[in-house]
Amino acid sequence: MRCIADSAPGPALVPSDLPDPGVSLRGFRATDVPFVAAIVADALHEHYDPSLYHSLSAEWPDGFLVAVDPRDIPLAFLLGVCQVPREARILMFAVDRPWRTRGIGHRLMSTFLQRCRDRGYRRVTLEVRVSNATAIRFYTRFEYSVVDLLRGYYSDGENGYQMARPLP
Ligand SMILES: CC(C)(COP(=O)(O)OP(=O)(O)OC[C@H]1O[C@@H](n2cnc3c(N)ncnc32)[C@H](O)[C@@H]1OP(=O)(O)O)[C@@H](O)C(=O)NCCC(=O)NCCS
């Protein structure tokens, strides 16, 4: 499972912690699959069997966060797993294009990190394409740092970075 991301240049950045009105966070539901799969296809260029979302959600329901609009339509999500004791790994994280740079990614990441702390996790890891400057900048703001270069990690041959942050 790779955390794949596009490498499109990001927009001009204006830091903002203001929550987007009408957008709320909740847990993953079976009816979210078509929406999540569409975000994954567009943002991460991947196509997974729907059963994957169900099985990963069942392993750690609180690690699968979905942001929804006022009609309860998913517009972003963060899917984390626990494969190493006391350590979380972010497998997928994406915000649908029209909803980016509104602080929704910030809300998802902040909430996810708090859930990791609540479970006593000590570290969070993730993988990102070396070309994905937008995501790398985002993660760096969240105190992730590069811990490894993953040569040829992605199916098209691109290198990845493994990034990690401790959880105090
Ligand atoms: C990476 C990603 C998840 C970030 O989500 P997002 O919702 O855009 O994130 P935020 O809005 O919280 O923050 C993004 C930037 O916009 C800025 N921003 C926040 N609110 C803003 C606003 N109202 N106006 C302008 N900029 C704003 C933030 O300061 C932040 O800057 P930073 O990256 O330098 O910290 C999103 O770009 C994405 O889905 N990318 C494609 C998929 C991807 O790369 N996933 C990661 C795979 S490893």
The ligand as an SDF file (V2000), in Angstrom:
LIG
                    3D

 48 50  0  0  0  0  0  0  0  0999 V2000
   -2.0320   17.6430    1.1290 C   0  0  0  0  0  0  0  0  0  0  0  0
   -3.5360   17.9640    1.2600 C   0  0  0  0  0  0  0  0  0  0  0  0
   -4.2320   16.7600    1.8930 C   0  0  0  0  0  0  0  0  0  0  0  0
   -3.7040   19.1940    2.1580 C   0  0  0  0  0  0  0  0  0  0  0  0
   -5.1080   19.4120    2.3630 O   0  0  0  0  0  0  0  0  0  0  0  0
   -5.7250   20.9000    2.4980 P   0  0  0  0  0  0  0  0  0  0  0  0
   -7.1180   20.7690    2.9420 O   0  0  0  0  0  0  0  0  0  0  0  0
   -5.4690   21.6750    1.2690 O   0  0  0  0  0  0  0  0  0  0  0  0
   -4.8350   21.4360    3.6970 O   0  0  0  0  0  0  0  0  0  0  0  0
   -5.0400   22.8220    4.4930 P   0  0  0  0  0  0  0  0  0  0  0  0
   -6.0460   23.6900    3.8190 O   0  0  0  0  0  0  0  0  0  0  0  0
   -5.2640   22.4910    5.9180 O   0  0  0  0  0  0  0  0  0  0  0  0
   -3.5980   23.4540    4.3640 O   0  0  0  0  0  0  0  0  0  0  0  0
   -2.9830   23.5910    3.1030 C   0  0  0  0  0  0  0  0  0  0  0  0
   -2.2830   24.8880    3.0250 C   0  0  0  0  0  0  0  0  0  0  0  0
   -3.2650   25.8470    2.7310 O   0  0  0  0  0  0  0  0  0  0  0  0
   -3.1370   26.9220    3.6390 C   0  0  0  0  0  0  0  0  0  0  0  0
   -4.4710   27.4040    3.9140 N   0  0  0  0  0  0  0  0  0  0  0  0
   -5.3060   26.9690    4.8690 C   0  0  0  0  0  0  0  0  0  0  0  0
   -6.4420   27.6790    4.8460 N   0  0  0  0  0  0  0  0  0  0  0  0
   -6.3150   28.5500    3.7970 C   0  0  0  0  0  0  0  0  0  0  0  0
   -7.1460   29.5360    3.2260 C   0  0  0  0  0  0  0  0  0  0  0  0
   -8.3490   29.8100    3.7390 N   0  0  0  0  0  0  0  0  0  0  0  0
   -6.7030   30.1950    2.1410 N   0  0  0  0  0  0  0  0  0  0  0  0
   -5.4990   29.9350    1.6170 C   0  0  0  0  0  0  0  0  0  0  0  0
   -4.6610   29.0280    2.1160 N   0  0  0  0  0  0  0  0  0  0  0  0
   -5.0680   28.3510    3.1950 C   0  0  0  0  0  0  0  0  0  0  0  0
   -2.4720   26.3780    4.8670 C   0  0  0  0  0  0  0  0  0  0  0  0
   -1.7070   27.3700    5.5100 O   0  0  0  0  0  0  0  0  0  0  0  0
   -1.6220   25.2700    4.3340 C   0  0  0  0  0  0  0  0  0  0  0  0
   -0.3260   25.7240    4.0780 O   0  0  0  0  0  0  0  0  0  0  0  0
    0.9220   24.7360    4.3600 P   0  0  0  0  0  0  0  0  0  0  0  0
    0.7490   23.5210    3.4940 O   0  0  0  0  0  0  0  0  0  0  0  0
    2.0960   25.5630    3.9990 O   0  0  0  0  0  0  0  0  0  0  0  0
    0.8500   24.3800    5.8090 O   0  0  0  0  0  0  0  0  0  0  0  0
   -4.1580   18.3040   -0.1230 C   0  0  0  0  0  0  0  0  0  0  0  0
   -3.3450   19.2400   -0.7880 O   0  0  0  0  0  0  0  0  0  0  0  0
   -4.3620   17.0990   -1.0260 C   0  0  0  0  0  0  0  0  0  0  0  0
   -5.3530   16.4020   -0.9290 O   0  0  0  0  0  0  0  0  0  0  0  0
   -3.4040   16.8710   -1.9640 N   0  0  0  0  0  0  0  0  0  0  0  0
   -3.5200   15.7840   -2.9480 C   0  0  0  0  0  0  0  0  0  0  0  0
   -3.3860   14.4350   -2.3000 C   0  0  0  0  0  0  0  0  0  0  0  0
   -2.0870   14.3280   -1.5440 C   0  0  0  0  0  0  0  0  0  0  0  0
   -1.0490   14.8300   -1.9690 O   0  0  0  0  0  0  0  0  0  0  0  0
   -2.1560   13.6310   -0.3910 N   0  0  0  0  0  0  0  0  0  0  0  0
   -0.9770   13.3410    0.4050 C   0  0  0  0  0  0  0  0  0  0  0  0
   -0.4520   12.0040   -0.0150 C   0  0  0  0  0  0  0  0  0  0  0  0
    1.0620   11.5970    0.7900 S   0  0  0  0  0  0  0  0  0  0  0  0
  1  2  1  0
  2  3  1  0
  2  4  1  0
  2 36  1  0
  4  5  1  0
  5  6  1  0
  6  7  2  0
  6  8  1  0
  6  9  1  0
  9 10  1  0
 10 11  2  0
 10 12  1  0
 10 13  1  0
 13 14  1  0
 14 15  1  0
 15 16  1  0
 15 30  1  0
 16 17  1  0
 17 18  1  0
 17 28  1  0
 18 19  1  0
 18 27  1  0
 19 20  2  0
 20 21  1  0
 21 22  1  0
 21 27  2  0
 22 23  1  0
 22 24  2  0
 24 25  1  0
 25 26  2  0
 26 27  1  0
 28 29  1  0
 28 30  1  0
 30 31  1  0
 31 32  1  0
 32 33  2  0
 32 34  1  0
 32 35  1  0
 36 37  1  0
 36 38  1  0
 38 39  2  0
 38 40  1  0
 40 41  1  0
 41 42  1  0
 42 43  1  0
 43 44  2  0
 43 45  1  0
 45 46  1  0
 46 47  1  0
 47 48  1  0
M  END
$$$$
